[in-house]
Amino acid sequence: MPSFGDGGVERMLVNLAGGLVERGVQVDFLTRSRKVPYLDRLDARVRLIETGKSGRLSVQPAMCRYLREARPDFVLCGKDRAAQAALLARRLSGVPFELVMRPGTTVSERVARRGFIKRWRAFRLIRSTYGSAAAVVGNSEGVVRDVQMIAELPDARMHLIRNPVVTPDLAAQAAEPVDHPWFAAGEPPVIVGVGGLRTQKGFDTLLRAFAQVRAQRACRLLILGEGRLREELHDLARELGVAEDFALPGFDQNPYRFVARAGLFVLASRWEGSPNALTEALGLGAPVVATDCPSGPREVLAGGTVAPLVPVDDVPALAAAMNQVLDNPGEAEQRRAAVSEYTVETCAARYYALFEQILRERR
């Protein structure tokens, strides 16, 4: 990882590392610092290596030193900057390895709001980076199609493996206590959102929809995450007259205890790759509503048969769906069954099979 924050990519790589060592793979986990979220969940059999730097150039001494010592068969990268740093280190060190890329979002949506020149540069860099990979693993059908179109890669280089979201300790984490007063017995239902406070996550749309729902029934909205839109969301809540029933507690390493007790979980994103928070909520059996954003929600919700899908940024439609599910949550077991492909064991087995295939082809 070139950096390590509180995002889904970081969490997924920690989960995947544990699943791979369980299958007998020797895994080294390279990151800038060990003093970051989620690393406390890293399997003890995984060797954690601190690079001390995260820039493409500044990380080279540590990266080249690591490659010459460990001589790995594969380097798996969850972010483009990590891959660019790894490819440069491969040239500088002279140590061969197979690069496996794991894009986690629909790239075309991520760069759609940039100007023409910036988009052209981004696509050019993606074609160069992904073109150097032995395999590209998308976490949803939409991501696979999107990356293949941009990077102009053949079908044989593209693979679909879901995110390792449903972990063995998910239920145990969800069972941990919550001391927030809103979750006390007899309180109105709490609607929960999880994610970084940024444009992608659509929390402004969720807040507007919540205001419409709140006008019809007693309920509250709690969003777990941190980001630059914190003050804007607080201002919007005051403008909508729902500030007393809206909370932003910040980032929490264990959002599952809140999600498991929620009256409703809402994914309001404008784009995703494979929405981890939604998948985890389903794994916990929580009632959910999601936007039909590119890409992922439509796949995991089986076209809307598991839970409602609504158009992106459609406030009335989102409010109507939220009211519908609060009135009729549906069956928890159906929601859990919808994410059976997203277990750590299943995903690790598929990565292991991919690594074996690449090694056979290399010989």
Residue pairs with C-beta under 8 A, 6 or more apart in sequence:
1 9
1 10
1 13
1 30
1 31
1 32
1 54
1 78
1 79
1 82
2 32
2 54
2 55
2 56
2 59
2 79
2 81
2 82
2 85
3 32
3 54
3 81
4 10
4 31
4 32
4 33
4 36
4 37
4 38
4 39
5 36
5 37
6 37
6 38
6 196
6 225
6 226
6 251
7 196
8 104
8 163
8 276
8 277
9 78
9 79
9 102
9 104
10 36
10 37
10 38
10 78
11 38
11 276
12 78
12 102
12 104
12 139
12 163
12 164
12 165
12 276
13 29
13 76
13 78
13 102
14 29
14 38
14 39
14 41
14 42
15 41
15 164
15 165
15 167
15 344
15 347
16 76
16 164
16 344
16 347
16 348
16 351
17 27
17 29
17 42
17 43
17 46
18 41
18 42
18 43
18 46
18 344
19 164
19 344
19 345
19 347
19 348
19 351
20 27
20 348
20 351
20 352
21 27
21 43
21 45
21 46
22 43
22 345
22 348
23 348
23 349
23 352
25 352
25 355
26 47
27 45
27 46
27 47
28 46
28 47
28 49
28 66
28 70
28 72
29 42
29 46
29 47
29 48
29 49
30 49
30 51
30 63
30 66
31 39
31 48
31 49
31 50
31 51
32 50
32 51
32 52
32 53
32 54
32 59
33 50
33 52
34 48
34 50
37 251
37 253
38 253
39 48
42 48
49 66
51 59
51 62
51 63
51 66
52 62
53 59
53 62
55 85
56 81
56 84
56 85
56 88
57 88
59 85
59 89
60 85
60 88
60 89
60 92
63 85
63 86
63 89
63 93
64 89
64 92
64 93
64 95
67 89
67 90
67 93
67 95
67 97
68 93
68 95
71 95
71 97
72 97
73 97
73 98
73 355
73 359
74 97
74 98
74 99
74 100
74 134
74 355
74 358
75 86
75 97
75 98
75 99
75 100
76 100
76 102
76 351
77 83
77 86
77 99
77 100
77 101
77 102
78 102
78 104
80 103
80 125
80 126
80 129
83 99
83 101
83 129
83 130
83 132
83 133
84 125
84 129
86 99
87 99
87 129
87 132
89 95
90 96
90 97
90 99
98 134
98 135
98 358
98 362
99 132
99 133
99 134
100 133
100 134
100 135
100 136
100 137
100 354
100 355
100 358
101 129
101 130
101 133
101 135
101 136
101 137
102 136
102 137
102 139
103 130
103 136
103 137
103 138
103 139
103 143
103 147
103 273
104 139
104 143
104 163
104 273
104 274
105 143
105 271
105 272
105 273
106 142
106 143
106 146
106 271
106 272
106 273
106 294
106 295
107 122
107 126
107 146
107 147
107 150
108 146
108 149
108 150
109 146
109 270
109 271
109 293
109 294
110 200
110 271
111 118
111 119
111 122
111 123
112 119
114 122
123 150
126 147
126 150
126 151
127 150
127 151
127 152
130 136
130 147
130 151
130 153
131 151
131 152
131 153
133 157
134 157
134 358
135 157
135 158
135 159
135 354
135 358
136 144
136 147
136 148
136 151
136 153
136 157
136 158
136 159
137 159
137 160
137 161
137 351
137 354
138 144
138 146
138 147
138 158
138 159
138 160
138 161
138 273
139 160
139 161
139 162
139 163
139 273
139 274
139 296
140 160
140 162
140 273
140 274
140 295
140 296
140 299
141 160
141 295
141 299
142 273
142 294
142 295
142 296
142 299
143 273
143 274
143 295
143 296
144 158
144 159
144 160
146 294
146 295
147 153
147 158
148 155
148 158
159 354
161 347
161 350
161 351
161 354
162 274
162 341
162 342
162 346
162 347
163 274
163 276
163 279
163 342
163 347
164 342
164 343
164 344
164 346
164 347
164 348
165 276
165 279
165 280
165 283
165 339
165 342
166 279
166 280
166 283
166 339
166 342
166 343
166 344
167 343
167 344
168 344
170 256
170 280
170 283
170 284
171 284
173 254
173 256
173 257
174 256
174 257
174 259
174 260
174 284
175 257
175 260
176 254
176 257
177 257
178 257
178 258
178 261
180 222
180 247
180 249
180 258
181 187
182 188
182 190
182 220
182 222
182 247
183 190
183 258
183 261
187 220
188 217
188 218
188 219
188 220
188 263
189 219
189 220
189 262
189 263
189 264
189 326
190 219
190 220
190 221
190 222
190 258
190 261
190 262
190 263
191 210
191 213
191 219
191 220
191 221
191 222
191 262
191 263
191 264
191 265
191 266
191 322
192 221
192 222
192 223
192 224
192 255
192 258
192 259
192 262
192 264
192 265
192 266
192 286
193 201
193 203
193 206
193 221
193 222
193 223
193 224
193 225
193 265
193 266
193 267
193 268
193 277
194 223
194 224
194 225
194 255
194 259
194 265
194 277
194 281
195 201
195 203
195 223
195 224
195 225
195 269
195 277
196 225
196 226
196 227
197 203
197 223
197 225
197 226
197 227
197 228
197 229
197 230
197 233
197 248
198 227
198 228
198 229
199 229
199 270
200 269
200 270
200 271
200 272
201 225
201 268
201 269
201 270
202 268
202 269
202 270
202 291
202 293
202 312
202 313
203 223
203 229
203 233
203 268
204 229
204 232
204 233
204 236
205 268
205 291
205 312
205 313
205 315
205 318
206 221
206 223
206 266
206 268
206 318
207 221
207 233
207 236
207 237
207 240
207 242
207 246
208 236
208 240
208 315
209 266
209 268
209 315
209 316
209 318
209 319
209 322
210 219
210 221
210 242
210 246
210 319
210 322
211 240
211 241
211 242
212 315
212 316
212 319
213 219
213 319
213 322
213 323
213 326
214 221
214 242
214 245
216 323
217 323
217 326
219 245
219 263
219 326
220 245
220 246
220 247
221 242
221 245
221 246
221 247
222 246
222 247
222 248
222 249
222 258
223 233
223 247
223 248
224 249
224 250
224 251
224 252
224 255
224 258
225 248
225 250
225 251
226 250
226 251
230 248
233 246
233 248
234 243
234 246
234 248
237 243
237 246
252 258
255 277
256 280
256 284
259 265
259 277
259 280
259 281
259 284
259 286
260 284
260 285
260 286
262 281
262 286
262 287
263 287
263 326
264 286
264 287
264 288
264 289
264 322
264 325
264 326
264 329
265 277
265 278
265 281
265 286
265 287
265 288
265 289
266 288
266 289
266 290
266 318
266 322
267 275
267 277
267 278
267 281
267 288
267 289
267 290
267 291
267 297
268 290
268 291
268 318
269 275
269 290
269 291
269 293
269 297
269 312
270 291
270 293
270 312
270 313
271 293
271 294
271 295
272 293
272 294
272 295
272 296
272 297
273 295
273 296
274 295
274 296
274 299
274 300
275 290
275 296
275 297
275 300
278 288
278 290
278 296
278 297
278 300
278 301
279 300
279 339
279 342
281 288
281 335
282 288
282 300
282 306
282 307
282 335
282 336
282 338
282 339
283 336
283 339
283 342
284 336
285 332
285 333
285 335
285 336
286 332
286 335
287 307
287 325
287 326
287 329
287 330
287 335
288 301
288 307
288 325
288 335
289 307
289 308
289 310
289 318
289 321
289 322
289 325
290 297
290 301
290 307
290 308
290 309
290 310
291 297
291 309
291 310
291 311
291 312
291 313
291 318
292 298
292 304
292 309
292 310
292 311
292 312
293 312
297 309
298 304
298 309
300 306
300 338
300 339
300 342
301 307
301 309
301 338
302 338
303 309
306 334
306 335
306 338
307 325
307 330
307 335
308 321
308 324
308 325
310 317
310 318
310 320
310 321
311 317
340 346
